[in-house]
């Protein structure tokens, strides 16, 4: 540290005494003007909406920083145990509205903006969604951080500061087109760069073994190609409690900005080559891994996150405790959000042994008592596996450690089941068949003291199938933590009309204790309350109808049933089954079968991975069917279908409050949990779904009479393998046969013959793992019940109220309390009050 600063720091240890910032309209207005005019240097010729948004964000950030500083000081002074949430995704959404809500500054800020001739809602719309995640995994991580801060638990999130998000989805002639999502183009006013905490990350090179002063054999990783990880911190505010936790995101930069000799010699491209190569690591979320280069970049990202985060935690430990790691495991816990951060296991071993001089046993004791693993998928193809040759080239020292972990683990397996070589082969972290692979999920299970699934069924299937051998070895290690979502963003913020109605009826304590919503049950039979509930839903539907008209060019009638399925496009999520039902409804209309008809507006949205050809073709089918249905005069007032482009968090904040019907129709046993199902339920949508993921628990909470169940069970899906005959199913179902005929005849692709033949072939394949045809009849019958229920407005509204009333279990606050009770064992630490 520069000696010039020592007297200053001695006089001002930690913070200077400055007056607290105003939390009223006058304080907000004055600070806004200061930022707008001085910090951002407003001029008439350069003013843009970005200046307005940034000024507002900086006003709020200042107030967050006040509380942030007090929170960190409270954690430091209490010497409390801390947890670290490692995730490759944090789908944060917009920060401005969340900060306004959690700081309780909505009213003051709205008044300040009005005084300046601005509209706060319009200012909020200027913010881009943060491009730090893709789907449910990242949004769950964001909800968890919100809950940790609200519960005042000392939890830090660690992730990657991606320059570009997943992609912006555009539709051209029915095709998904990917555009770069440069969400940081105008900077991020919420973040604070922390270059003083930058760390070096090593790649390549080799291991050098040497005899240490203690006479033992030691290793060091040498001849590496290094990059620098620079942290950027984002504040995560709790709900009106003074606590602000940290999300620390890592950006990759070169160790040298450029080679000056190359530059002076005129080789400009070569001079900045190292810088460009380094920055590729954090350039884009989830690069397409269809190529070897893409796979290698993903592995680099995963190790980069793990190493930077662990070095950061160890730095803080050494600053306090020196090189004594005796109590490290009692004070720290690392939660691995899926298999992506599993490089943290061998990396922590490396750092403890190679950098801090611990022996294997001591390092393993620390590692295995601090690591905890959450699994998010039952799909084998979604579990991280890395070719040994690639892993060894990029991370040679880690590969050696993994082999040693596996050897010791195999010894334990052999001791438990002597001579069972088949079991050893199944359980080995290193899969030797064909091209040798590192099975990262197995590594996570072996090294973690806790392994959890994210819904009761998911956790059960993990124990019975995916990790059955490991469950037999360590049954106490496995547990369930059903997912949840934050009621602050997904009700209080996104659905203010409903929130106000609930506040008037039962008070506002539900915002931090969602179980209090059970009090709404007594209002379900109150006719006046139902009328108010219906009025709120209609207002929300009008807002969504306006968005659909603007983004899709399709008119939605708010008196119709709003039938919604928005999520990542994947065959197991079965958007295809939804489209088949729309085709069936269209066929009924064309056949004149419209007695007792329930008008329906179907909305589907989601992104397909760039290399996922079938998912992209399903999007094309949705759009093609929509084009036919929406332009046929016979469907007017009866049926509409729209595909929403570029589905994102801010769009969901409009969709969720407006949905009448929540489509959760994945093949049973394939969806780990789902969180969209919870958001819709909280906002009063009724679910049509299979017994999959958290659907089972949603149905248990709300009751079978307020849930539309269909489809095979997970056990029936498993039993169907080898006996599935979709051709016979189609032949025995006239309505399904008519739907398939419309598809096969090219009715929806008259000018592109054969376009949807692969879709037809997938449905008709005896190897179809998603069993689309098998569940069609059950799905149609369930949808008929939906239509009948919706025609009875009073009955439907009652069911809507009961769904919200039963949603308390699905708060992320409850989920985090479960994690803390069973895994983390953290104490609540209130922020300092000044």
N, C-alpha and C positions, 0 to 999 in steps of 0.2 A: 504493500500500500504506500502511496506517496506520502512522505513525511509531512508535507505541507498541510495535509488534512488532519493530522493527529490532534493539534490543539482544538480544532473545530469539533472533532468527534468526542474529545474528552468533555467538552462543554455541552455538547448536544448528543448524549448517548441514545441512539435509536430514533429520536424524533425531536423536532423543535416545537416549542409551545406556540401554536398559532390558533387563532379563534376558529371554532367549528364553522363549517360552511352552512349557509342558510338553507333550510328545508321548506321555505315558503316561496310563493310566486316571485316576490321581489328579488330574493337571492338567486333563483334560477334565471330570471330575466337579466340581471346584471352580469352574471357569469357568462351567459349566452352571448351577450353583446361584446364582452371582452374577448372571448374566443373568436367570434365572428370577425371582429375588426382588427384585433392585434395578433393573436396567435396564428390565424389562418390568412391574415393580410388581405382582407377583402378589398377588391377594387371593382368599380362598375363594369369594367371590360371583362373581368374574369369570374364574376360571381356565377355560381352554379348551385343546383340543388344539393350537390355534395357538400358545399360549405355549410348549408343549413343543417343537414343531418350530422355532420362531423362536430359542429359546435354543440348541438344538443347532446351527442354522445359523450363529449369531453366534460360537459357540465355534470353528467351523471357519473362518469368515471371518477371524477374528483371525489365525489361523495362516497363512492365505493372504496376508493383507496384509503380514505379515513378509517373506515371499518375494517378493511383488509389488514392494515397495519396493526390495529388493536387485536385482531384475531390472531395474527402470527405471533404477537408478543405474548398473548395468553397461552398459546401452545408452547412457546419456548420456555416461559417461566414455570409452567406446570410440569415440564419434562414428561409429557404424556406419551403413551404409545400412539403410533401413527400408522395409517394404512395408505397404500399407494395403488391406485387403480390404473393398470397398464392396458391400453386399448389402442388398436390401430385406427379406430374411428371414434369421433365425438361429433354426432350430428346435432349441433347446438341450435340451429335455426337462428332467428333474429334475436339480438341481445337487448335492443332498446326497450321494447315493451316489457320484457322480463325484468329489466332493471327498474323501470318505473313501478311495476307492480310490487316487487320485493322491497323496494325502498319506501313504498307508500307515497310516491311523488306524482301519481297520475293527475290528481286534481290541481296541485300547485303548478305542475308543468303545463297542463292544458291552459290554465289561466295566463301563465307567462307567455305562451305562444300566441294566445289571442291578443294580448297587449301589444305584441310585435306584428300583428297582422298575419299570423301563421296558424295553421290547423295542425294539432298534434298528431292526429290520425294520418294526415298526409305526410308528415315528417317521418312517421314510423314506416310508411310504405316505401320510403326512399332507400331503406336498408336492404342489402343483398343477404340471402341466406349464406351463412358460413359454410364453405365447401370442405368440411372436415370429416364427412361421413357419407355413407351410401344408404343404408336401410335400417332395419330394426336394431341391429347390433349397436350401431353408433347412436341412435336415438335413445336406446336403453341406457347407454353410458352417460348421456347428457342428463337424463332423468335421475340417474343415481347420484350424480354430482349435486344436482339441485336438492335432493333429499338429504344428502350428507350435510350440506350447509344448513339446511332448515333444522335438522336434528342436532346441529352443533357438534358433529363428529369430526375429528382431525383427519381428513382424507384429502389427499392430493391426486389429481388426475394427471397422467402422463400420456402424451400423444405426439403426433407429427403435425407440423405446421405446413400443410400442403399449399403450394402456390396455386394449383388448379384443383378444383373439386372433381367429382366423378365425371360429369359432363353435363352440358345443357342439352336436353332432348328436344330436337325439332322433328317435325313430321313433313315429309315431302312425298307426295303421291302415295301416301299410306306407309311409307318406309320411315323407320327410326333413323335419324341422322344425328350424329354426335358432334357437338361443338364444344370447344374448350370453355370451361367454367372458371374464368380468371377472376375469382371472387376478391382477390387482393389487389386488383388493378388500381383502386383508389386508396389503398392502405387499409388498416384496421385500427380505428381509434380506440378500441377496447384493450389492446394489448400493450404490454410494456416489455421492451427488449432488455435482457439481462446478460450482456456480453461478458460480465465479470464471472459468470458461472459456466462459460463455454468449456467443453471437454473434447478431447481427441477420441476418434473412433477408428479402430484399425481394421484393415482388410488385407487379405493375401498374406504374403510372407511365409515364414516357417517358425517352428519351435526350436529354441536353443536350450538344451539341457546342460546344467552346470551343478557343481557341488557347492553348497552354501557354507557359510561360516559355522553352521550347526552340524556340518558333516552330512547333511541330507541332500538328496537329489531334488533340484528345483528346475523350473522352466520359465522361459521368458519368450515373448512373441516378438520376433525381430523381422527386419527387412520388409515392413508393411507399407502399404499405401494408405495414408491417413486422410480423414476428413475431419472437419470441426463441426461439432453440434452446438448451436447457439440457442439458448432458451428464450422463449417469449411467453410471458405470463398473462393469463386472462383471469379476471375476477369472477368468482362464482358466488353470488349472494344468496344467503338464506332468506326465508320469508319473514321480513320485518323483525329480525332478532339481533341485528348488529353483527352477525357472523358473515364473513366473506372468505371462502376457501379459494384454492388456486388450481387452475388448469395450466400446466406447464407444457408447452408445445416446442418441439425441437426443429430447427432449420439447419440444413446441411450447407456448409460453405467449404471452400478450399483452404488448406493450411497456408498457402501463398496465393494472393490474388492473381498474380500471373508471373511468368518467368521473364524477368527484366532483360536478360541477355537475348532471349528469343525476340522480345519486343523491339529492342534496339537494332536487331539485325533485320527487322522488317517482317518477321514471321508472326504476324498478329494472331492468326488463328491458333497456331501452336502455343502462343504465349498464354492464352486464356483457356487452353484445353482442360487443364486440371480443374480450374474453377467450374467450368461447365459440367465436367464429369461428376464432380462432388455435388453440385446443386441438383443433378438429376434425381438424387435419392429422395428429396422432398418436393419434387416438382409436381407430381400428380398422384392423386388417390387411386390405388389399385390399378397399376398399369396392366394392360392386356397381357396375360401370361401364357398366351397360346404359343409364343416363341421361347427359345432358350434365353434370349436377352431379357424378355419380360419376366420369366421365372427368376432369373438372377437379380433383377432389380427389386422384385418383391422380397426376396430373401435379404437383400441389402437393407431395405426399409425395416424389416422386422428386427434385424440385429441392431441397426442404428437406434431404434426406439429403445430396445432392451438395454443396450450398453450405456447410452447417454443417461437414461433414467436411474440405473443402478449406480453409476458413478456419482450422480448427483446426490443420491441418498447416502452413499458411503462417505462422500465429502462432508456432508452435514454431521454425520456420526463422528468422524475423526476430529472435526473441529471442536466437538464437545468432549469426546472421550479418549482422544488419542488413538493409538493402535490396539486398544483393549476392546475386543469384540465379545467379551463375556456375556453381556446382557443384551446383545443385538437382537436376538430372536424374541425376547420379551418385549421389545420396544417397537418392532417393525413387522409389517405384514404386506405382502405383495399379492394382489388379486389379478390373475391373468384372465383377461376378457377374451375367451376362446383361445384357440391354439396359436394365434398370430404372435403373441409376445413370448412364446415358450423358449426362445433363445436366452431368456433371462435365467433359466436354470443353469446351463453350463457357463454362462457369463458371470453369474454371481460366484460360482465355484472358482473360475479363473481369477477374478478380482481378489477374492479372499486368499487364494493360495499364491498366485504369482505376484500380486501387487502388495499384499499385506502380510505374507509369510505364514499363513495358517496351514496346518496339515490337512490331509484329505478328510479324516474323520471329523475334525472340528468344523471344517468348511461344510461338509455334508450335513452335519447336525444343524447348522444355521440355515442352510438352504432348504432342507426338507421341513423345517419348522416355521419358515416364513412364506413359502410359496403356497398359494391356493389357486385352484383351477376351476373355471366355469366353462362347461361345454355348452355350445349353442346349436349343435346340429347332429342329426342321426345319419345324414347322408355321407357315405364314405368318401365320395369325391370332393366334399367340402373340407375334409380334414387335411391339414398341412402335411405334406410328405416331400422331402427334398432328396434328389439324387446324391449319393455319397460323394461322387466325383465333383459335383458342383459345390457341395458344402465344404469339402476338403480344400478346394481351390480358394474359396472366399474366406473361410473361417477354419484354418487348419488346427489351431490350438483348441477351439471348441470341439472339433470332431474328435480329437484325442480324449477329451474329457467325457464326451458322450459315450465313446467306446468303453471307457473305464466304468462309467455309471452302469452301462448295460451288462458288462462282465460281472460286476458285483450283484446286480439284480438277478441275472441268470443263475448265479450261485444260490440266491435265496429261493428262486423258483424250484431249482433242482433239489434243494434241501426239503422243500415242502412236498414235492411230487417226484420222488426219485425215479429216474429212468423214463419219465414222460417227455420224450424229445419232441413229440408233436405239440405239446403244450408250450414248451420252450420256444419252438419256432413261432407259434401264434403270438406269444407275449413279447418276443424280443423287440426292443426299440429299433434295432437295425433289421430291416427286412432283407433277407439275402436272396430271395427268388428273383430271377431275371436281373434287371438293373438294381443293384442294392440301393435301398431308400432309408432315410431316417424318418421314423414315424413320430412326428412331433406331439401328437395327442398322447401317445404312450409315454413319451418322455415327461409330459406334464403330469400324468397320473402317477408315475413312479416317484417323482420328486415332490409332490404336493401332499400336505397333511390333510387337505380337504378337496374333494371333487364333487361338484354339484351340477345337476341339471336345472332347467329353468321352468319346469312345470311338473306336476305330479306324474303324469304319464311319461313324459320325456325322461325323467330321472329313473323311473321304473324300467323303461326300455334300455337305458344305458346299462343298468345293472344286469338285465336279463340277456342282452345281446352284445352291443358294441364293446363294453368293458366287462363282460361277464367273468372272464378269467381273473381279472384284477379285483373284481368284487368278491370272488371266492377267497382270494388271498387277503384282502383288507376290507371286509364289509363295513367296519366302523368309519372308514375314510369317506364313504359316499353319503350324500345327503341331497335334499331338494330345496331349492329356493325359487318359488314361483315368482315370475317377473311382475313388475308393476310399472305404472307411469305416474308422472307428477301431476297432481290435481291443480297445481298453480298454473302451469302453462296450458294444460288440456281441458281445464274448465274455467278457472278464475280469469285467465287472460283471454283464451280463445272464445269463450262463450259468456260474455259479460251479462247478457240478458237473462240467461238461465241462472247464473250465479246470483244475480240480484234477487230473483224470485225465491231462490233457496234461502238466501240470507234473511229475507223478510219473513220466511216461514219457520225456519229452525235456527236462525243465527248463523254466524260466519265461522264458527269453530271447526267446521268440516274441512276448511282449507289446510289445516295442519293435522287433522284427525278425521280421515275420510269415513271411518266407521260410523260417524255421527249421521251420515246420510240415511241410515236405517230409519231415522225419525220421519222420513218422507213417506214411509209406508202408510201412515195414518191419513195422509192426504190423497192417496190413490183413489179413494171412493168419494172425495169431495168434488162435487160437480163444478163449483166455482174455481177451485184450484186447477182442475183438469182444463178448464177453458183458458186460464192464464198460461198453463204449460203449452197447450196447443198454439196459442198466440205467439209465444216465444219461438216455437219450432217453425212456424210459418215465416216469421221474420228472418230466421236463419236460412231457411230454404230460399227465400227471395235473394239473399246475398249470394248464395251459391249459384242460383239460376243466372244471376248477372255475370258471375265469373265464367260459367259454362258458355254463355252466349258470346262473351268477349274472346275466350281462348279457343273455343271449339266451333263457334258458329252454329250451335244447336240450341233451340228454344226448349227450356224445361218449364212445364206447368207446375206451379207450386202445390196445386191440389192433388197432383199425382203422387204415387209412392216413389220416393227417392231411394233407389236400390244401388248401393255403392260397394265397389271392390277396388281399393287402391292399395297397392303394395308392389314390391319388386316382381317383375314378370318372370315366372318360373313354372315349369310344367307341373311340379308337385303342388303349387298353390292353385292350380286349375282354373285360371282365367278362361281356359278353353271350355270347361263345363258350363261356366256362366254364359259364354257366347252360344253354346248349343241350346241353352234354354231360351235365349233371345230369339234364335232362329225358330225354335219351336213356337214361341208366342207369335212371331211373324207369320208362320205357317197357319196357325189357328185363325189369325185375322184374315188372311187371304182365303181361307176355307169358309169364312163366315161364322166361325165358332166364337162369337163374342157375347153370348148371353152372360149376364152377371160379371161383366168385364171390370177389372180394376186397372185404371190407367197407371202406367209404370214408366219412369224415367231411369234408365240404367247408366251409371257412370263407372267407367273403368279407367284406371291410371296406374302408371308405374314405368320404370326403366328396365330395359333388358341389357344384360352385360354385352359389351361390344362384340364379343366373339361367340355369343350364344345364338346360333342361327334359328333354332326352333322358337325360342322366345320372341325373336324379332318377327318371325312369320306369324305368330299368334297375334302380335300387335297389328300386323297387316290385315289379318282376318277380322279383328274387331272393327277396324276402320272401314273395311270393305262391307261388312254387314251393316254397319251404321249408315254408310252411304246409301245402300239399298233401302233400308228400313225408313230412314228419315225423309227420303224423297218420294216414297210411295204414298199417294193421297189416302190410301185405305188405312194407314196407320195413324193419321192425324188425330190427336186427342187420346190415342190409345197406347202408343208405344214410341219411346225415343231411346236412342243409344248414343253415347258420346265417349270418346277416348280423350282424356285430359293430358295434354303434353307437359313434359317437364315437371312431373309430380315432385313435391318438395315439402319441407316442414311448413312454410308459410301458407302453402295451398291447403295442407291438411287442417290448418287452423280455421279455414273457412268451411271445408268439407265436413269435418267431424261434427260440428254442432247441427248441421243441416240434414244428416243422413237419417232416414227412417229405418232402413234395413241394412245390416252389416253382413257382408258376404265373407264367411270364414270357412271355406269349402275345400281345404287341402285334403289330400289322401290321408286317411287316418294312420298315425304312426310316423308321419314325415315332418310335420311342423313341430319344432321344439316347444315353442310357447305361443308366439304371436304377441304383439303389444297393441297393434291397431284394433284388435277385438276389444281390448280394455278401454281404449280411448272412446270408441263408439258407444260402448255400454255406459260409460260414465255420463255421456251426453244424451242418453235416452234412446239410442237406436236399439232395435231388437235384432238378435243374431239368428241367421240361418247358417247352420254349420254341422260339421262332422264331430265325432268324439275324438278330437285331436288337440294336442297342445293344451293351452289354458282354456279352450272351449269347454272342456269337461268341468273345470272348476267354476267357470262362469255359469254354466247350467246348474251346477249344484247350489250356487249362491242365489240365483234368481228364481229357480224352480222350473221344472219341465214345461209348465203351462205358459211360460213367458220366454221360451226358446224354441226355435224351429229346427228340430233334429232330423238328420237324414244320413244315409250312407253306411257302408261297411265299418266295422270296428277294426282296430289295429290287428287283433287276432285273426279276423276274417280276411284282412288284406294279406297277412302272412300266409294263411292257409291257401289262398288262391293261387299262389305261385306254382306253376307247373300244371295247373288245372283250368286256366283262364281261357274262355272261348268267346271273345267279343262278337264274332260273326253270329253265333247262336243267340246271343243277347239281342242283337239288332234284328235278327230274323223274327224273334218272338215279341218285339215291341214295335207296333205299327207307327207310333209317333216318332220314335227314334229312327226308324227306317226312313221316314219322310225327311227328317232333318239330315240324315246322311246322304239321301238322294240329292237334296239341294246343294250340299257341299260337293258331292262327286260330279254332279252335272255342270259345275262351274257357274251356277247361278249368281254367285257373288264375285266372280272374276271372268266375266264374259270376254274381256279383251286381253286377258292373260291366261290362256289355257294351261292347266296343270299347276297353277300357282299354289293351290292348297292341297295338292295330292299328298305331299309329305305329312300334312296334318291328318288327312283321312287315314293314311297308312299307319300313323302312330296310334290313332284311336282303335283301328282294327287289328293291331298286332297282338298276338297272344302273349308277347313279352312286355306289353305296356305296363310299366311298374306303377302307373298312376291310376289304373283301373277306371278310366273316365266313363266308358260305356256301362260298366257294372253299376255305377252310382247314379246314372242318368234318371232312371224311373223313380227312384227314391227322392231325388232332388226335385223333380217335377211335382211330385205329390206334396212335398214340403212347401214348394212355392205356391201351390194351390191353396194351402192353408194360410200362407202369408197373405195372399190376395183377399181371401174371405175375411181374415181378421182386420185388414186395413179398411175394408168397406164399413166396418163398425167403428166409427171414429172414437166413441167413448171407450170401447174395449182396447183399441190400439193405444190411446193416450194413457190408459191405466197401465198397460204393459210397459210403456215407455218410462213412466214414473217409477215402476217397480224395478226396472233395470238400473236406473240411476241409484235408487235406494239400496240396491244389493251390490254396488260396485266397490264398497269400502275395502275389501280384501285386495283390490288391484291397484292400490296406491304404492308407488315406489318407496314411500316412507316405511310402509310395513315390510317391504322386501329388504330394505337396508337394515331395519331393526332385526330382521332374521339373520342377515349376514353378520351383523355385529354380535348378536347373542351367541351364535354358534361357531363363528370363524374368527372374527377380528378381535373381539373383546376390548373395544375402545371405551374410554370414559367420555361422557359429554363434557365439553369444555366451553363455557360461555365466553364470548368476547369481552375484553375490558370495556368498561363504561367510563367515559371521561366527561 
